[in-house]
Amino acid sequence: MRDLRISVTDRCNFRCPYCMPAEIYGEAYEFLPRADILTFEELTRLVGFFAELGVEKLRVTGGEPLLRNDLPQLLGMLNAIDGIDDLTLTTNGYLLSQFAQKLKDSGLDRITVSLDSLDDEVFKAMNGRGFTTERVLQAIQTASEVGLSPIKINCVVQKGVNDHTIVDLARYFHGTGHIVRYIEYMDVGNVNGWRSEHVLSAEEIIARLDAEMPLEPTESNYQGEVATRYRYRDGSGEIGIIASVTKPFCGDCARVRLSTDGKIFTCLFASEGVSLMDPMRAGATDDDLRELITGIWTVRSDRYSEERAASPNGKGSPRKIEMYQIGG
């Protein structure tokens, strides 16, 4: 156990088809009521236990985490926890400019921004709201100016949707110090209509990029890093590839997740989690909660991505938790 992702809200202002398609998550959709969401104090208590058990990296996600009221206050509380060496946040960037300085002041180390294309028409379709890229690109600039770096740019690649724009994205951020990470389109959740033929493989992504801006592989930053790193041969930076479909990395996974409603999940593709909120609110002691977390982690046997490789179109796969509930 090294990395912990906490989802601080299940709400989002985007409706990306691969995560929260608008036809399902419309205006009438009911998200979790406040009483069913972990409070700042509960989150801080639980993260403290995870830090004692080995977690060093903490990523705050959603939904869209900047929709959580008073988020900088929570980040300040999390930043004060002993053992957390890297505090970061993933956002779609739409609200980032107005919060960037407060996030930095709260102790946030760095930030990841989701940006699936620079092409406005493609981006409008992929965010499901018709938003253009201008506001997100400005937010990345603002985040850089306040020192939230290095900035990572996450791009989910879907064949026939945005794969024709991946080179332009790399070229735009080439030499800026920002790191674009291309993510193979995954069957997260149950509603995104995933099919294996919609996946542009990591090998194909690298081949396209390398043909325009020559690349070479470089070492991982640490064991269990999910992104395979490549650097530009001209020395002007790097990119990352997350290939959980074609090159599963289940065996090295050191990542645990905490959902908005306080459940622990040991895999992004898990069907069920175990509630930590219920026993905590019922009066569980610190030792009780440590033992519960340890017991769940030490018996985990998740290898969904490896199993998917044996059945590429997910026939017979179990129902999975939705991504917006536990972060990407």
Order of alpha helices (4+ residues) and beta strands (2+ residues): beta-alpha-beta-alpha-beta-alpha-beta-alpha-alpha-beta-alpha-beta-alpha-beta-beta-beta-beta-beta-beta-alpha-alpha-alpha-alpha
